[in-house]
Amino acid sequence: MTDFKALLRILSEAGVDCIIIGGVAAAVHGAARATFDLDILGEIVGGGGYDALLPSTVVIRAFGVDCRLLNLDRLIEVKRAAGRPKDFEAIAELETVRARQQQPRPR
């Protein structure tokens, strides 16, 4: 099992600029059935590289480290572009999460 806490801390301490995508980003956004892999990629299908994705990120604090991850809309877009069977289930769940977030909250 991947030790995300240690990995994120090592990347941060080394000054590595990175964006969390995929299953870990989906889990942070609230997807229940997300995978927990943390692949290191130079670019992604439908998204490009770091500079192209940077405007579509949000900063979160995880394990005491500030991390960037794709925002929910962009995550759905790149998963759709990847077109893998496992992504289609994730897309459906992420769209449900997005719809729930867009609903006005009762007062």
C-alpha positions in Angstrom: 0.0 0.0 0.0 1.3 3.4 -0.9 2.3 5.7 2.0 0.7 8.9 0.6 1.7 10.9 3.6 5.4 10.1 3.2 5.2 10.5 -0.6 3.5 13.9 -0.5 5.9 15.1 2.1 9.0 14.0 0.2 7.7 15.7 -3.0 7.0 18.9 -1.1 10.3 19.0 0.7 12.1 18.4 -2.6 10.3 21.3 -4.2 8.6 19.2 -6.8 5.7 21.0 -8.4 2.9 18.4 -9.1 -0.8 18.1 -9.6 -2.7 15.2 -8.0 -5.0 13.6 -10.6 -7.0 10.4 -11.0 -8.3 8.3 -8.1 -6.7 10.3 -5.3 -8.2 13.6 -6.7 -11.6 11.9 -7.1 -11.5 10.8 -3.5 -10.7 14.3 -2.3 -13.6 15.6 -4.3 -15.9 13.1 -2.6 -16.1 10.1 -4.8 -16.6 7.0 -2.7 -15.3 4.4 -5.2 -12.1 6.1 -6.2 -8.9 4.2 -6.7 -5.9 5.1 -4.6 -3.0 5.1 -7.1 -0.6 8.0 -7.3 1.0 7.6 -10.8 3.9 10.0 -11.8 3.2 11.3 -15.3 4.7 14.0 -17.5 1.4 14.7 -19.2 -2.1 13.2 -19.4 -4.5 12.5 -22.3 -7.0 15.3 -22.8 -5.1 17.6 -20.4 -1.5 18.1 -21.4 1.3 18.8 -19.1 1.7 20.7 -15.8 1.5 24.2 -17.3 -1.7 23.4 -19.3 -3.4 21.9 -16.2 -2.2 24.5 -13.6 -5.1 26.9 -14.2 -7.6 24.1 -13.4 -6.2 23.3 -10.0 -7.2 23.9 -6.4 -4.9 23.8 -3.4 -5.7 21.6 -0.5 -3.8 20.7 2.7 -3.2 17.0 3.1 -1.0 15.4 5.8 0.4 18.8 6.7 1.4 19.6 3.1 -0.2 22.0 0.6 -1.0 20.0 -2.6 -2.5 20.9 -5.9 -5.2 18.8 -7.5 -7.4 19.1 -10.5 -10.7 20.8 -9.9 -13.8 18.7 -10.3 -14.8 19.9 -13.8 -11.3 19.3 -15.3 -11.0 15.9 -13.6 -14.2 14.8 -15.3 -13.0 16.2 -18.6 -9.6 14.3 -18.5 -11.3 11.1 -17.3 -13.7 11.3 -20.2 -10.8 11.9 -22.7 -8.9 8.9 -21.3 -11.9 6.8 -22.2 -10.9 3.8 -20.1 -13.7 1.6 -18.8 -12.8 2.2 -15.2 -13.1 6.0 -15.8 -16.7 5.8 -17.0 -17.8 4.6 -13.5 -15.8 7.4 -11.9 -17.2 10.0 -14.3 -20.8 9.1 -13.3 -19.9 9.3 -9.6 -18.0 12.6 -10.0 -20.9 14.1 -12.0 -23.2 13.2 -9.1 -20.8 14.8 -6.7 -20.7 18.0 -8.9 -24.5 18.1 -9.1 -24.7 17.8 -5.3 -22.2 20.6 -4.8 -24.2 22.9 -7.2 -27.5 22.5 -5.3 -28.3 25.4 -3.0 -27.8 24.5 0.6 -30.9 24.7 2.8 -30.8 27.4 5.5 
